Amino acid sequence: MAVALTHRNFRLLWFAALGSTIGTWMQQYAQGLLVFELTKSSFYLGLDGALAQLPILMFMLIGGVVADRYDRRKLLTGSQYVQAFSAFTLALLVMTGHIAIWHVLTMSFITGCGQAFGGPAYQSLIPTLVPREHLPNAIALNSTQFNLSRVLGPLMGTGVLLSLGTAACFGINGISYFLVVFALASLHVPPHPPSTPGQHKPILEDLGTGLRHVRDSRVTLTLTVLAGISTFLAMPVFTLLPAFANSVFADGPGTAATRLATLQACQGFGAIAGALTVGTAGRFKGMGRMLLAAQAMLGLVILSFSLTHYWWLNCAMIFITGLLSMTVFSISFSIVQLAVPDMLRGRVISVYMVAARGGGPLGGLVTGAMADALTAPRALAINGGLLVCVALGVLLSGRGRAVREL
C-alpha cells in the first residue's frame, strides 16, 4: 500500500508536500468563509476558484514545455516562493483590516500563476523518484497526501481561525511552502544537464509536438477530454460547500464554520479511501470500465446529495463523492502517466492538467451563477444528471472503445 515511500527521494517530497498542502487547505477553508462573509454570494465563491485556476488555462501548456527543458526542482522552488508571497500578503491585509474582495481575487490569480509552472514540474518530477513499477502507487500516495491534508487542513484551520483569526490561517500557509523548498534542496537526483545554444526548438514548436502526441493517442485524448468534462460537472459540489454550510444546512449542528469543516473532512476522508483503494490495486485489467462506472456513480451521488437535506446523510454522501472522484482521477492519471514517454512528459501532463484542473473552476463559476439564480441544490442536480449522461455516453459510444478495453 505504501511501497513508494520506501524510496528516500519520494518520501522526503511526500512528507514536505503533506505539510505544505495542509497549509493550503487551511487557507482555502478560511478563504471560502472570508469570501462568503464579504459578498454573501455563491457566484464570488466560483469566481475566486476560477481566478485561481485561470493561469492554468493561460500558462500551463507553456509550463509543460519549460518543465521538459529546465531543472524541474528549480521551477518548483520558484513556484513555492510565488505562492508564499500571496499567502503572506493576504495575512497582512486581514491583520490590518484593509482586506477587500478584489484583494482576495488578485492573490488567488497570483497563486495560480505559480501553480501553472510548478504543477507540470512537480508531476514530471514524481516518475524520476520511483521505479516505473511503483509509479501507480506513487500517484495514489500523492493523491492520498493531498486529500489527507484536505481533512487535516480545515480541521486545524477551525482551531486556528477560532483562536488566532483568519490572518493566522494565511500566515501558516505561507510558512508551509518552505517545507517543500527544503525538501527539494535535499533530494539526491542527477543534476539537470545545462542547456546549450540552439539545443531547444521554439517554444510553440515544442508545444505543438506535445499537442500532436495527445491528438494522435486515442486513449490520452479521450481521457483528457473526459477529465475536463468530469471536473467541470463534479468539482462545483466542493466549491459550493460554504453555501451549503451557511444556507442549506443553516439549522444543522454547530456554526457555519464547523459545518463547513465537517463537510470538507468527510469529502477528504472519502478521497483518501479512494486513493488507497486504487493504489493498493495497482495496475489491473478493466481499469477503463472501472473508470467509467465510477464516473456514472459519481454523477448519481451528486444528484442525490443535491436533492437530500438530511445533515448526516449528506455527510455520508459527500464522503462517497470524495471516494468516487478520487477513484476517477487516480485511475485516469495513472493510465496517462504510464503511457507517455519521459521526453514528452511535461508537455503531455500539462495538457491533461489544463483539462483536469481548468474544468473545475470554470464549472464552479458557471454553477455558482446558476446557484444564485436557481439555488445551489438545483444547480448541482443539473450537474449530476449531466455527468451520468457523459459517462454512459462514453461507455456506449465507439469513441470510448479504446478506454473500455484498457
Secondary structure as UniProt FT lines:
FT   HELIX           3..6
FT   HELIX           8..39
FT   HELIX           42..69
FT   HELIX           72..96
FT   HELIX           101..125
FT   HELIX           126..128
FT   HELIX           132..134
FT   HELIX           135..164
FT   HELIX           166..186
FT   TURN            197..198
FT   HELIX           203..216
FT   HELIX           218..234
FT   HELIX           236..239
FT   HELIX           241..243
FT   HELIX           244..248
FT   TURN            249..251
FT   HELIX           256..281
FT   TURN            285..286
FT   HELIX           287..307
FT   HELIX           311..339
FT   HELIX           342..344
FT   HELIX           345..374
FT   HELIX           376..396
FT   TURN            399..400
FT   HELIX           401..404
//
